[in-house]
Amino acid sequence: MTSLELTSTPDAAPRALLRQMFDAAVAAAQPELCLGAHLPEPPKGRTVVVGAGKASAAMARAFEDLWTAQHNRPLEGVVVTRYGYEVPCRHIQIVQAAHPVPDAAGLAATQRILHTVQGLTADDLVIALISGGGSSLLVAPGAGLTLADKQKVNKDLLASGATISEMNCVRRHLSAIKGGRLGAACAPAQLLTLLISDVPGDAPMDIASGPTVADATTCADALAIVQRYRIDLPAAAQQLLESGTGETIKPGDAQLARSRTALITTPQMALEAAAQVARAVGITPYILGDSLEGEARDVAKALAGITRQVVQHGQPFERPCVLLSGGETTVTLRNSSGRGGRNVEFLLALASALADTPGVYALAGDTDGVDGVEEIAGAVFTPDTLARAWAQGMNPRQFLDANDAHTFFQRLGDSVVTGPTLTNVNDFRAIWVS
């Protein structure tokens, strides 16, 4: 797209540019583009691949193709991914399960993964392919817990407003595979964990709740989070945390002595790819941060304030410009019947905060293609979004209060639908000030 095209169709061009930036961010996080630099040397013994996450099947396919081309050595394994995110492999078994609330298929897949890494020797190599979504897909309830217990805790955490780091702290201490336990199960084999980050700060212990890495947090930390958000735990989960028997694998544990990790792609890399798209058409991009957290509507108010300053005073940036950000916001549910997700909640709150501010367009979407539980990645906001909504008899504030932003944007024809993207580097937000 050229600068001429951007100015020749005032409304269509901004939408197209925003979508191009989003697509570039997703493309930059595709496993086949970033996995090759991390391919290890083959071991004397077996090569076993395990993994979990929305990108894990695509990672498995990329790893299998690279391994065969470069080493032509046998490999085996099993990976669990979200329903609809399956990518066929020749030697690695791909299993599908539920996200964001775990199901029986995830439980069975997790048991298969744990069985796969049993009986390995020091001559063997385990490749763990981990991406966002793995917390729900790897399901191994801690001692005394049931799948139903895990499902309840997961639902309550998702509705609580807790940050992803807080949620994963609780998940790690109620699990028999997270918090380094899968890594410990691989010993004494060599273990290489390849990570696609979907969390603010890119901390390995927070990506899929850190199944292969050490965890410095404690059961006491998890209890404090539960109390902070007033989550009513099942009795068995409460006992697991209070007794300390849910403790995770700690730094320095000998079981992880032959384990190493590598981040193969991150939210920052995706934002930089989007920035390149803006530069190519003569618009200056500014990356405000790759790890913005907080309530979606609070983050929206903060970014709306920056946007108004740009529009009214040319500060801190001159227009035209694009404000890019990533991270993971949270939503405290006020209405459980609403069709919402953190990205569309952010966007509707942004639209409401900006009101009649001219010349502002925005896109917010989840790079995995699923915002909340909907097969909708996000949505687009334009200067006339609120006017079009009122013309259809829709009160934006009522939809926001009902956590029903998907319905709001869908009725306006402004939803962004990608289908399964086969990757996940968290949320993407772009605000274009023309």
C-alpha positions in Angstrom: 0.0 0.0 0.0 1.3 3.5 -0.9 0.9 6.8 0.8 -1.3 7.9 -2.1 -3.6 5.0 -1.5 -3.8 5.9 2.2 -5.1 9.4 1.4 -7.3 8.5 -1.5 -9.9 6.5 0.5 -10.1 8.2 3.9 -12.0 5.4 5.9 -11.0 2.3 4.0 -7.3 3.1 4.0 -6.9 3.4 7.8 -8.7 0.1 8.3 -6.5 -1.5 5.7 -3.3 -0.2 7.3 -4.4 -1.3 10.8 -5.1 -4.8 9.5 -1.8 -4.9 7.7 0.0 -4.1 10.9 -1.9 -6.7 12.8 -1.3 -9.3 10.1 2.5 -8.4 10.2 2.6 -8.9 13.9 1.0 -12.3 13.6 3.2 -13.3 10.7 6.4 -12.4 12.6 5.5 -14.9 15.3 5.0 -17.9 13.0 7.2 -20.7 14.3 8.7 -21.6 10.9 10.3 -18.1 10.8 11.9 -18.2 14.2 12.6 -21.7 15.2 15.5 -22.6 13.0 18.1 -20.6 14.9 17.5 -22.7 18.0 17.7 -26.2 16.5 20.0 -28.3 18.8 22.5 -31.0 17.8 21.1 -34.5 17.8 21.7 -36.7 20.9 23.3 -40.1 21.1 19.9 -41.5 22.2 16.3 -40.7 21.4 14.8 -37.3 20.5 11.4 -36.8 22.2 9.2 -33.8 21.5 6.5 -32.7 23.9 4.5 -29.5 24.0 1.4 -27.5 24.8 -0.1 -24.2 23.6 -2.0 -22.6 20.8 1.2 -22.5 18.7 2.6 -25.8 19.8 1.3 -27.8 16.8 2.7 -25.3 14.3 6.0 -25.4 16.4 6.0 -29.2 16.2 5.6 -29.1 12.4 8.3 -26.5 12.0 10.7 -28.4 14.3 10.0 -31.8 12.6 10.7 -30.3 9.1 13.9 -28.6 10.2 15.1 -31.7 12.2 14.5 -34.0 9.2 16.1 -31.6 6.7 19.2 -30.8 8.8 19.8 -34.0 10.8 17.7 -36.7 9.2 17.4 -38.4 12.6 14.3 -40.1 14.1 12.1 -38.3 16.5 8.9 -39.0 18.3 6.5 -37.2 20.7 3.1 -35.8 21.5 1.9 -32.2 21.6 -1.5 -30.8 22.8 -3.1 -27.7 21.2 -6.4 -25.9 21.1 -9.3 -27.3 19.1 -9.0 -26.0 15.5 -5.2 -25.4 15.8 -4.1 -28.8 14.7 -1.2 -29.0 12.2 -0.5 -32.5 10.9 2.9 -34.0 11.6 4.5 -37.2 10.4 6.2 -38.3 13.6 4.8 -36.1 16.4 1.3 -36.9 17.6 -1.0 -33.8 17.8 -3.8 -33.9 20.3 -6.5 -31.2 20.5 -8.2 -30.0 23.8 -10.2 -27.1 25.2 -9.1 -23.6 26.0 -9.5 -21.5 28.2 -11.3 -23.9 30.4 -9.6 -27.4 30.5 -11.5 -30.6 29.5 -11.1 -34.3 29.6 -9.2 -34.4 26.3 -6.6 -32.1 27.8 -6.3 -34.4 30.9 -5.8 -37.4 28.7 -3.2 -35.6 26.5 -1.3 -34.5 29.6 -1.2 -38.0 30.9 0.2 -39.2 27.6 2.9 -36.5 27.6 4.0 -37.5 31.1 4.1 -41.2 30.0 6.1 -40.2 26.9 9.0 -38.8 29.0 9.2 -41.7 31.4 12.3 -43.9 31.4 14.6 -41.5 29.5 18.3 -41.7 29.9 21.1 -39.2 30.0 21.7 -39.9 26.3 18.2 -38.7 25.3 17.0 -35.2 24.3 13.6 -33.7 25.1 12.4 -30.8 23.1 9.5 -28.9 24.9 7.5 -26.7 22.6 5.6 -24.3 24.8 3.4 -21.3 23.9 0.5 -19.3 25.3 -2.6 -21.4 26.2 -0.6 -24.2 27.6 -1.9 -23.5 31.1 -5.4 -24.7 30.2 -4.2 -27.4 27.8 -1.8 -29.1 30.2 -4.2 -30.6 32.8 -2.8 -32.7 35.6 -4.7 -31.9 38.9 -2.6 -31.8 42.0 -3.0 -34.4 44.8 -6.6 -34.8 45.8 -8.0 -32.5 43.0 -10.4 -33.4 40.2 -10.8 -32.1 36.7 -14.0 -30.4 37.9 -12.0 -28.7 40.6 -9.5 -27.4 38.1 -12.3 -26.2 35.8 -13.9 -24.2 38.6 -10.7 -22.6 39.7 -9.9 -21.7 36.1 -13.3 -20.1 35.5 -13.0 -18.1 38.7 -9.5 -16.9 38.0 -10.5 -15.8 34.5 -13.5 -13.7 35.9 -11.6 -12.3 38.9 -9.5 -9.6 37.2 -6.2 -11.2 38.3 -3.2 -10.6 36.1 -1.8 -13.5 34.0 1.1 -13.8 36.4 -1.2 -14.1 39.4 -3.4 -16.6 37.7 -0.5 -18.7 36.6 1.0 -18.7 40.2 -2.2 -20.3 41.4 -2.3 -22.7 38.5 1.3 -23.9 39.1 0.6 -24.8 42.7 -2.6 -26.8 41.9 -0.9 -28.8 39.2 1.0 -32.1 38.9 2.8 -30.9 35.7 3.2 -27.1 35.8 5.8 -25.3 37.9 8.8 -27.3 36.6 7.2 -30.7 37.2 7.3 -31.7 33.5 11.0 -30.7 33.4 11.7 -32.8 36.5 9.9 -35.8 34.9 12.3 -35.6 31.9 15.5 -36.0 34.0 18.1 -37.3 33.5 17.6 -36.5 29.8 18.8 -33.2 28.3 15.9 -30.8 28.0 15.6 -27.8 25.7 12.4 -25.7 26.1 11.5 -23.5 23.1 9.1 -20.7 24.1 6.8 -18.4 22.3 5.9 -15.7 24.8 2.4 -14.4 25.4 3.0 -12.9 28.8 4.1 -9.4 29.9 7.8 -9.5 30.7 8.4 -12.8 28.9 9.1 -14.7 32.2 9.4 -18.4 31.3 7.6 -19.5 34.5 4.5 -17.6 33.3 4.4 -19.0 29.8 1.9 -21.9 30.1 2.6 -21.7 33.8 6.2 -22.9 33.4 5.9 -26.7 33.1 9.6 -27.2 32.4 11.2 -24.3 34.4 11.9 -23.6 38.1 9.5 -21.5 40.0 10.5 -19.2 42.9 6.9 -18.5 44.0 5.3 -20.5 46.8 2.0 -21.9 48.0 1.8 -19.0 50.3 2.0 -16.6 47.3 -0.8 -18.5 45.6 -3.0 -18.4 48.8 -2.5 -14.6 49.0 -3.7 -14.2 45.4 -6.8 -16.4 46.1 -7.6 -14.2 49.1 -6.9 -11.0 47.3 -9.5 -11.8 44.6 -11.9 -13.6 47.0 -11.8 -16.8 45.0 -13.7 -19.6 46.7 -11.4 -22.6 46.3 -12.6 -26.2 46.3 -11.7 -27.8 49.7 -9.0 -30.0 48.2 -7.4 -27.0 46.5 -7.4 -25.0 49.7 -5.8 -27.9 51.6 -3.2 -28.4 48.9 -2.1 -24.8 49.3 -2.4 -24.5 53.0 -0.4 -27.7 53.6 2.4 -26.7 51.2 2.2 -30.0 49.4 1.4 -28.1 46.2 4.9 -26.7 46.2 6.7 -26.4 42.8 10.2 -27.2 41.6 12.5 -24.5 42.9 15.6 -22.8 41.3 18.7 -24.9 41.8 16.9 -28.2 41.9 19.1 -31.0 40.5 16.3 -32.4 38.4 16.6 -29.3 36.2 20.4 -29.3 36.0 20.4 -30.3 32.3 17.6 -28.0 31.3 17.8 -24.8 29.3 15.3 -22.5 27.7 15.2 -20.2 24.6 12.6 -17.6 23.7 12.1 -17.9 19.9 9.6 -15.0 19.5 8.1 -12.4 21.8 5.4 -9.6 21.7 8.2 -7.0 21.2 9.2 -8.8 17.9 5.6 -8.7 16.7 5.3 -5.0 17.5 8.5 -4.2 15.6 7.1 -6.0 12.6 4.0 -3.9 12.8 6.1 -0.8 13.1 7.9 -1.6 9.9 4.5 -1.6 8.0 3.8 1.9 9.3 7.2 3.2 8.3 6.8 1.8 4.8 3.9 4.1 4.2 5.5 7.2 5.8 3.8 7.0 9.1 5.9 7.2 12.3 5.3 4.3 14.7 5.8 4.6 18.5 6.0 1.4 20.6 4.6 2.4 24.0 5.3 -1.0 25.6 5.1 -4.7 25.0 3.8 -5.5 28.5 1.0 -3.2 29.4 -1.2 -4.7 32.1 -4.3 -3.7 34.1 -8.0 -3.6 33.7 -8.8 -3.2 29.9 -10.9 -0.2 30.4 -8.3 1.5 32.6 -5.6 0.9 30.0 -8.0 2.3 27.4 -8.4 5.5 29.5 -4.7 6.0 29.8 -4.0 5.5 26.1 -7.0 7.7 25.2 -5.3 10.5 27.3 -2.1 10.1 25.3 -4.0 10.1 22.0 -5.9 13.3 22.9 -2.6 15.0 23.7 -1.3 14.0 20.3 -4.4 15.3 18.5 -4.7 18.6 20.4 -1.1 19.5 21.1 1.2 17.4 19.0 2.7 16.0 22.2 4.5 13.7 22.9 4.4 12.8 19.3 3.5 14.7 16.1 0.8 13.4 13.9 0.4 11.4 11.8 1.6 8.6 13.9 0.7 5.1 15.1 0.8 4.2 18.8 1.6 0.5 19.2 1.4 -1.6 22.4 1.1 -5.1 23.6 0.7 -7.0 26.8 -2.3 -8.6 28.5 -5.1 -6.7 30.1 -7.7 -8.2 32.4 -11.4 -7.9 32.6 -13.4 -8.2 35.9 -16.7 -9.6 34.7 -19.8 -7.7 35.7 -22.2 -9.6 33.5 -21.4 -13.3 32.8 -23.9 -13.4 29.9 -22.0 -10.8 27.8 -20.0 -11.7 24.7 -16.7 -10.0 25.5 -13.0 -10.3 25.5 -10.2 -8.1 26.9 -9.3 -6.6 23.4 -12.8 -5.6 22.4 -13.5 -4.4 26.0 -10.4 -2.2 25.7 -11.5 -0.9 22.3 -15.0 -0.1 23.4 -13.7 1.7 26.4 -11.2 3.6 24.2 -14.0 4.6 21.8 -16.1 5.9 24.8 -13.1 7.8 26.2 -12.2 9.5 22.9 -15.8 10.3 22.1 -15.7 12.9 19.3 -11.9 13.2 19.0 -11.3 13.5 15.2 -9.0 11.5 13.0 -8.4 8.6 15.3 -8.6 4.9 14.2 -7.7 1.9 16.3 -7.5 -1.9 16.2 -7.2 -4.2 19.1 -6.9 -8.0 18.7 -5.5 -11.2 20.2 -2.7 -12.6 18.0 -4.0 -16.1 18.5 -7.2 -15.2 16.7 -9.5 -15.7 19.8 -10.5 -12.8 22.1 -12.1 -14.3 25.2 -13.9 -17.4 24.1 -15.1 -16.1 20.7 -13.6 -17.1 17.4 -13.1 -13.4 16.8 -9.6 -11.8 17.2 -10.8 -8.3 18.0 -12.3 -5.3 16.3 -11.6 -1.9 14.6 -12.6 1.6 15.9 -13.1 4.5 13.6 -14.0 8.2 14.2 -17.7 7.5 13.5 -18.0 4.3 15.5 -20.1 5.9 18.3 -22.3 7.8 15.8 -23.0 4.6 13.9 -23.8 2.8 17.1 -26.3 5.4 18.3 -27.9 5.4 14.8 -28.6 1.7 15.3 -30.1 2.4 18.8 -27.0 1.0 20.6 -25.8 2.7 23.8 -22.0 2.1 24.0 -22.0 2.5 27.8 -24.6 -0.2 28.2 -22.6 -2.7 26.1 -19.5 -1.9 28.1 -21.2 -2.3 31.4 -22.6 -5.7 30.2 -19.1 -6.9 29.0 -20.7 -7.4 25.6 -18.3 -5.7 23.3 -18.2 -8.5 20.7 -21.9 -8.0 20.1 -21.4 -4.2 19.8 -18.7 -4.4 17.2 -20.2 -7.3 15.3 -23.4 -5.4 14.8 -21.4 -2.5 13.3 -19.5 -4.9 11.0 -16.2 -4.0 12.7 -15.1 -7.3 14.1 -11.7 -8.7 13.1 -11.8 -12.4 12.2 -8.7 -14.3 11.3 -9.4 -17.9 12.1 -6.7 -19.9 13.9 -3.4 -18.0 13.5 -1.3 -21.0 14.9 0.7 -18.6 17.1 0.2 -16.5 20.2 2.2 -13.4 21.3 -0.6 -11.9 23.3 -2.6 -8.7 22.6 -1.9 -6.2 19.8 -3.1 -2.6 19.9 -2.6 0.0 17.3 -4.0 3.6 17.5 -3.5 5.6 14.3 -3.7 9.4 14.7 -4.1 10.8 11.2 
